[in-house]
Amino acid sequence: MRTAVDIQTYLPHRAPLLMVDVILNIDASFVETIFLIKEDNIFVSNDTFIEAGLIENTAQTCSSIVGKKYFFEEDGTENENVNVIGFISAIKNLKIHLLPKVGDTIITKANLVSKFDGGDYTLCTMNCESLLGEKILLECEINLFIQKTAAAVS
């Protein structure tokens, strides 16, 4: 299990749409991330991190497990100029129990349930939860589709 990895190593997201700060733990079937909610976050309204922000944080956490295969070769060397597109294809059993506030640090955990690897694309299902201390903020099952796309021409 790797620890304390920059999320940008595994995802194409950048500010202001980056909703994860660091990967705390990651392996082939589990990922745990941390995210500090800042006042200027695009998903903050009235000092509260809204539902769409929690869902995006969860999706990015999940994507790091599946997306990493496109950013690294089997020998561990990094692929440069990789373009990946991904989206949520379904969310099931979504429960949002509590919305965090500006200044809160949330932990999001995801366990891989199933994965289909089609070469240049991957479909996966993951069980997820976001926490603020001991309090559960969000829980759901999420399906993601991630695909490698043609490199952009400069």
CORBELGI-V635523 format. One record per backbone hydrogen bond with DSSP energy under -0.5 kcal/mol. NH is the residue of the N-H (numbers start at 1). CO is the residue of the C=O. Records with the same first field share a line. If there is no record, write none. Layout:
BEGIN
NH->CO + CO
END
This chain:
BEGIN
2->26
4->24
5->23
7->21
9->6
10->7
11->7
17->14
19->17
21->34
22->34
23->5
24->22 + 32
25->32
26->2
27->30
31->110
32->25
33->108
34->22
35->106
37->35 + 104
38->36
41->38
44->41
45->48
48->45
49->100
50->43 + 48
53->50
54->50
55->51
56->52
57->53
58->54
59->55
60->56
61->57
62->58
63->59
64->60 + 61
65->61 + 62
66->62
67->63
68->64
69->66
70->67
71->67 + 68
72->68
73->77
76->73
79->71
80->78
83->149
84->82
85->147
87->145
89->87 + 143
90->143
92->141
95->139
97->95 + 137
98->137
102->47
103->37
104->101
106->35 + 104
107->131
108->33
109->129
110->31
111->127
112->29
113->125
114->125
116->123
118->116 + 121
120->118
122->146
123->116
124->144
125->114
126->142
127->111
128->140
129->109
130->138
131->107
132->135
135->132
137->130
138->130
139->95
140->128
141->92
142->126
143->90
144->124
145->87
146->122
147->85
148->120
149->83
END
